[in-house]
Amino acid sequence: MVKRKLFLMVASLTMAVFSSFASDAYETGYNLFTTNKPAEAIPYLETALNDLAVSPSVYVYLGIAYYQTGKYPESLDIFKRGLSASGTNKRIIAFNAGNSAYAMRDYATAEEMFSLASVADPAFAAPVLNRANARLSQDKLQGALEDYQRYLVLDPYSSQRAEVEAIIRALQGEMVYRE
């Protein structure tokens, strides 16, 4: 019985020290991330993932840090893990997961992730535009056309409006040509 109590006390102390270390790791990683040092932030943010009490935003910062360092598969993996984690911002995580997949030219996954972001927040215009680009890259012309049109409804004052309208006209012409 004494050994069990001693073990529990040691285990409890170890957990408290580790939790404190992980929280410190999150703070350090966050500070490095926000001062544009993503490569230096990654190991700290990875450590922080093991802390149950850490902010769910660690998935966003770590995923973006991997993205900024060109480690797109790692970025996508972190974002996917974040989608299933409790308390995370699914809209932002799915959007960034789509960007990571798109950077890897995995347009089907990018389309899926941008769709998740759009479902999480139907008024969020950016994933609709990016999904249009992913669909266009897969030669899904009708879906791309619908998304470009929807994007202009969601963001009628977009700085990219002229370019999107030109793409819409080109798509409509291509679709007529293919018929």
Secondary structure, DSSP 8 states (H G I E B T S, - for coil): -HHHHHHHHHHHHHHHHHHHHHHHHHHHHHHHHHTT-HHHHHHHHHHHTT-TTS-TTHHHHHHHHHHHTT-HHHHHHHHHHHHTSTT--HHHHHHHHHHHHHHTT-HHHHHHHHHHHHHH-TT-HHHHHHHHHHHHHTT-HHHHHHHHHHHHHH-TT-TTHHHHHHHHHHHHHHHHHH-
